[in-house]
Amino acid sequence: MFLGTYTPRLDDKGRIALPARFRPELDGGLVICKGQDRCLFVFATAEFDRFTQALRDAPVTDRRVRDSSRVLFASASNETTDG
């Protein structure tokens, strides 16, 4: 779990600098997606799979599930860390 509030800064190549203390947990890959209230969510790949399992298991007949799934999955991007 990543705790705290951070204001992302983009470098000249459009990359986001992640706080150094979080980088070891993200070495296996990460997922960035829209959060709530104009925030970004950043998940280790395995944690994103656990987080979204409930949405994948929920009935697609529930409009709220469909709406939440669309926002989350449509904005999700698999990424890797670099130096």
C-alpha positions in Angstrom: 0.0 0.0 0.0 1.3 3.4 -1.0 0.4 6.1 1.6 0.6 9.8 1.2 -0.2 12.5 -1.3 2.2 13.3 -4.1 2.1 15.8 -6.9 3.5 14.2 -10.0 6.0 15.9 -12.1 6.6 15.1 -15.7 10.1 15.1 -17.2 11.0 16.3 -20.7 10.0 12.9 -22.1 6.6 12.9 -20.4 7.5 10.4 -17.7 6.2 10.6 -14.1 8.8 10.5 -11.4 7.7 8.0 -8.7 8.9 8.4 -5.1 12.1 6.4 -4.6 10.7 4.4 -1.7 7.9 2.9 -3.8 10.1 1.8 -6.7 11.2 -1.6 -5.3 7.5 -2.7 -5.1 6.9 -1.7 -8.7 9.9 -3.5 -10.3 7.6 -6.3 -11.5 5.4 -3.8 -13.4 2.7 -1.4 -12.5 -0.7 -0.2 -13.7 -1.7 3.4 -13.8 -5.3 4.4 -14.1 -7.8 7.1 -13.4 -8.7 7.3 -9.8 -11.4 9.4 -8.2 -11.5 13.2 -7.8 -8.9 13.8 -10.5 -6.3 11.5 -9.0 -4.2 8.7 -10.5 -4.2 5.3 -9.0 -0.8 3.4 -9.2 -0.9 -0.3 -8.5 1.8 -3.0 -8.6 0.5 -5.4 -11.3 -0.4 -8.2 -8.9 -2.3 -5.8 -6.6 -4.3 -4.4 -9.6 -5.3 -8.0 -10.4 -6.5 -8.4 -6.8 -8.2 -5.0 -6.7 -10.2 -5.6 -9.9 -11.2 -9.2 -9.2 -14.4 -8.1 -7.5 -15.4 -6.1 -10.6 -14.6 -9.1 -12.8 -16.7 -11.4 -10.6 -19.7 -8.9 -10.3 -22.7 -9.3 -12.4 -22.5 -7.4 -15.7 -26.3 -6.8 -15.4 -25.5 -4.2 -12.6 -25.1 -0.8 -14.3 -22.9 0.5 -11.5 -20.5 -2.4 -12.1 -20.4 -1.7 -15.8 -19.8 2.0 -15.3 -17.0 1.5 -12.8 -15.4 -1.2 -14.9 -15.5 1.1 -18.0 -13.8 4.0 -16.2 -11.2 1.8 -14.5 -10.2 -0.6 -17.3 -10.5 2.0 -20.2 -8.0 4.2 -18.5 -5.6 1.5 -17.2 -2.1 1.3 -18.7 0.5 -1.4 -18.0 3.9 0.2 -17.4 7.4 -0.7 -16.3 9.8 1.3 -14.3 13.1 2.5 -15.6 16.2 4.2 -14.1 
